[in-house]
Amino acid sequence: MSHTAKILLLGSGELGREFVISAKRLGAYVIACDAYDAAPAMQVADAREVFSMLDGEALRRVAEQHQPDYIVPEIEAIRTSVLAELEEEGFTVVPSARAAQLTMNRDAIRDLAANDLGLVTSKYRYAKNLEEVKAAAQHTGLPCVIKPVMSSSGKGQSTVRREEEQEAAWDYAHANMRGDRQRVIVEQFVDFDYEITLLTVRHKGGVTFCPPIGHRQERGDYQESWQPTPMSDDAIAKAQAMAKTVVDDLGGYGLFGVEFFVKGEEVIFSELSPRPHDTGMVTLVSQNLTEFDLHARAVMGLPVPDTIRARPAASAVILADQDSETVTYSGLAEAMEGGADIRIFSKPTSRPYRRMGVALATGSDTDTARAAARDAARKVSLHYS
């Protein structure tokens, strides 16, 4: 079998699915891995492996069996110590095993950004029980945000405005922890004007930035995103400088989703993911090269343009509202009549608030695109059995 590269993809959700499509267009052979069968990326990959990414022995066995050119994590909950061992043995981990280890846990990447690199962050402390949560909240002040150091797509995050809300926030964070680390970060609530994702591509030719993406969250999970978002040149320059500092320190090649809070001209580092970002789904219609195309190019050592431009566009999520083993969809034609596009992720099961698809729209400006994307998302109905 001929191919340009063999990629072992760790995590096979909707972001992994789009990455597989981009990598396949460049001639790659992709083995998609996840803890459950028929995950979205598996449906378009060349091969699949079903196992928990936290099972270090299984992770090593699969890597040694397939001998990939690149190991590409798509989720946080991975036994990163094994990735470090594999990298030492000659495997290429994207963007690096160190990056995977640091960003798997919010505490490690926050400490790197605030303490080692001197980036502007909010006040924060960590806690592993309710008493420590209360002490941390005394340090940060109220309101504060409490979230697990390891979770998926913002799960387990809540804002605490009164002392009596602390126990419920701890319970919610504890219930939504990923992996085996019972720890939360308690951070000062930032009264920001808006928050952005700055997609930052580190590649063999240097560092390239996409235009900033604005987004709105509920329950700690993204609901809609739009690009480009209005931002002063000075604020963009600050965000780019901080993003370049942290991705250069992490090393390796790939696309990073770097999140910031913006208050006036002040830019505050929030989080970083060393992979395509859910808010970057908007790039499927806003950019000629999507975030997944850019990630694939950077990973495979192919050229990435110095400048990326975006037309006004928006994304809006399509959510499930119940548990079901079977999901069907209707309303796609009505949703697409106004020019919007719909992407169904084809997840085999649903649960409340699970992201099942996304509506994408362009417009003369981002407000128009946002309205069109939201309208299209509302017209898609999910049916359960």
N, C-alpha and C positions, 0 to 999 in steps of 0.2 A: 504493500500500500504506500502510495506517495503522499507526502504532506509537507507543509512548510515548517510546522512545529507540532509537538504533542503537548497538550495542556491538561493538567489535572485540576479540575475546578472543584473547590471545597465549598459546598453550599449551592443549591440549585433553585433558588427562588426566581422571582420575576426579573430581578436585576441580572442574575446569572443567565437567565434565558436570553436576554438581549445581548449580553456579552458573547454568549456562544454563537449567536447569529453573526455578530461582527467578526469574531475570530474565524468562523467557517468561511466567510466571504474572502478572507485572506489566506485560505487554504489550510487552516489548522485542523488537527484531529483532536477532539475534545472528549475527555471522560468526565461526566458530571456526577458529583457525589452529594448525597444528602442522607438524612436519617430516615426518610420515608421514600417509598417507590413512586414513580410517575410524577415526581416534582417537575415544575415548569421547565427548567433547563434540560432535564433528562429527555424531554419530549423532542428536542431538536439536536441533541448531542449524538456523537458516534457510539458511545458506550456509557454505561452507568455502573455505579457502585453504591450500595445501600448500607450505611453504617453510621454510628454516631461519631462526629468529628472530635468529641472529647475522649474517645477510645483510642489511646495512643498506639496500642498494639495494632489495631485495625488500620489506623492511619499509615503507620509504617509499612504494613503488609501491602496495602494498595499502592503506595508510592513505589515500593521495590518491585512489585509485579508489573506495573505499567512503565516505569522508567521515563517519566515525563521530562520534557525540556524545561517546562515551567510549572510550578505549583502555585495556583492562583486562589487565595482565600476570598470568599464572597460573604462570609458571615463572621461574627465575632467569636462565637463559642467553639473554639478549636483548641486542641491540646498543643499549644504553641511551643512547649518545650521539645516536642518531637520535631516540629518544623525547624527549630534551631539545630537539632542533631542532624537532620537531613541536609540542611544547608552546609554544615561543616563537612559532610560527606560528599559534597559536590553538587547537590540539587540546587536549582535556582528557585527561591521563594519570592513571590511578588508582594510588595516591592522589596521586602527583606524580612527575614525571620524576626529581627529586632522590631521592625515596624509593626508586624503582626502581634508581637508580645506586648508592646507598649499601648497599642490602640485597642486591643481586646478589652482592656480595662480602663475605665474613665479616670481612675486615680493615677495610673502610670502616665498617661498622656498629659493630664492636667499638671502633674508635678514637673514633667519635662518642660512644658510650655512656660509655667510660672516661675519655677525655681532655676532651671538650667538655662533656658533660653531668654528669660526676662520679658516674655510677652505680657501684654495687659490682659488680666483675667479678673473675674469677680472673686470676692472673698469666699473661702470654702474650707470645709473640714470633712473628715470621714467618720463613719460610725458603723458599729457592728451589732448594736442593740438599741432599744428604745432610750435607755438612759444616756447613751452616747449621742443619740440624735438630739435629745433635749439640750445637752451641753454644747453641741455644735451649733444649734440654733441660737444659743446665747451669744456665740461668737459672731455669726453672720448677721444676726438681727432678723426680725420679721418684717415683711414676708420673706420666705426663703423657698428654695426648690429642693426637693428630696427625690433622688433617683438611684437605682442600682448602679454599681460600678460596671457591671456587665449586664446588658439587656439587648433586646432586638427592637429596632425601629421606634425607640422612645418609650417602650412599654415600662410601666412601673413608675413613671414620673408624675409628680403632683406638686402643686404650689400650696404652701402652708401660710395662711395669713393670721391665724390665731393659735395660741398654745394648745388648745383642746383638739386641734386638727392633727397634731403631730403623730399620735398613735395610729390613726387611720392611714396616714401617709406612709409610716414605717411598714404597716401590714401590707399595703398595696405594693410598695417597693419590694418587700420580702417575697411576696407571692409571684412577682414577675422577674425575679433574678434568673439569669442564665448561668450555666456552668455550675461551679461548686464554690464560689466565693460569696459568703454572706456579708456583704459590705455595701454601704450606700455612701454617696457623696451628698453632703448638705451644702448648698451654695447660696450666696446672697442673691436675692431676686433683683435682676437688672431691669430698671424701668427704661427699656429701650424704645426707640422710635420704630425700629423694624429689625428683622434678623435676615441674614443672607447665607447662602452657600456659595463659596468661591471654589469652583472646580479648577483644580491646579494640576497640571500634567508635568511630571518630571520625566524627561526622555533623553535620549543620547545627545540631542542637540541643545539641551538646556531646560528651561522651565517656561511653560505656556499657560496663560490664564484664560478661562472663558469669561464672558461678561457675567456680572453677579446675578444670582438667582434669588428672588424674594420668595418667601414661603409662609404659610400659616399652619399652625399645629393645633390639634385637639387631643387631649389625653396623652400628650407627649409624642404624638404621631402626626406626620405630615398629611394635610388634607388637600392643599392646593399649592402650586408653585408657579412662578411666572418669571420670564426673562426677556429683556434685561430689566432690572429694577433700578429706579432712579437713585443715583448716588453721586455725591460730589467727587471730582477728580482727586481731591486731597484724601477723602475717606477711602476711595478705591486704592490709592497708592499705599496707604497704611495697611489695608487688608492684604494687598499683594506682598508687601515687604514681610509681614508676619508669616503669611503662608509659605513664602519661599524659605524663610529661616527654618521653619519646622520641617518642611519636606526635604530640604537639603540635609538636615540633621538625621532624618530617618533613613535617607538614602534609597537606592534602588530606582527602578523605573516603573511608572504606572500613573494612573489618575487618582488624585486624592480629593475627597469632599471635605473642605475646611469651612466650618461654621463660625460666624461672627454675630455678635449683637452690635447694633449701630445706634448711638445716641448723639444726635447732632453731628459733629465732626469726630467724635470719639468712637473708636473701633475696639471691641473687646473680644478676645479669642474665647470661643466656647468649646468646640469639639472638633475632632478630625476622624475621618474614616479613610483607610488606605485602599479605596476601591470606589467604583461608581456609587453615587448617592441617590436615595429615593427621590429627593426633590429634583434631581437631574433628569427625571423622566421627561421633563419638558423639552430637553434637547432633542428628543425624537422628532420634533417638528420645528424647533427654533434654529438649529444649527445644521449646516451641511454635513459636518462630522459630529455625530452624537457623542455623548460621554463614553458610550460603550465602544464606538469606533476608536476614539482617542486612547482609551485604556488598552485596547487590543494592539494598536500601533506601538504604543510605548512599551508594552510588555514584550512584544516580538522584535523590538529594536528597529522599527520602521520609522520613517520621517513623520514628524508632527509639525504643522504650520506654526510660525511664530505668533500669528495673530488669528484669533477666532472671533467671528462676528455672529450676532444673533438677531433674528427678526422678532418683533413682538409676538409672544406666544405664552400659553398657559397650560397647565395640567390640573385635573381634578380627579380625585380618587373615587372608585366605585367600591363600596363596602358591603360585606355581608352583614346580616343582622340576627343570624341564628346558626346553631350547629346543624350540620347535615352531611351525610355521606354522598349525596348526589345534588348537583347544582346545574340548572339550565338557565338560559338567558333569553330575554326578549327585549324588544324596543331598540335594537341596534340601528335599524333603518331610520327610525324617527330621530334618533340621536345624531345620525350622520347627515341628515338632510340639510342642515345649515352650514355644512362644510367641515364639521369637526371630524376627528378620527377617534376610533375606539380600539383599545388593546385589551383583550381578555387574557388573563394569565393562565387559565386552564388548571387551576389548583384542584386537586381531586376531592377535597373536603372544604367545608366552610365552618366558621365560628363567628360570633359577634365581633364586629369591627375588623374582621380580617380583610385585607386589601385583595380584591378579586379582579380588578381591572382599573383602567385609567382612561379618562377622556382627554383629548388633546385638541387644542384649537389655536389658530393664529388670528390676528386682527390688526387694525390700523394702529392700535396702541395696546399696552398690556391690560388696561381696564376692560377694553372690548373683548380681548382674548379670554380674560378670566371669566367674564360673564358667559361667553359662549361655551367654555369648557364646563363650567358648573351646570349650565342648562343641559348640555349633552349628557353629563353624568347622571343627572336626575331622571333622564328618560330611559335609562337602562334598568330593567327589572330583573331580579334574581328569583328563581323559583326552586323550592326545596322539596325533597321527598325522602 
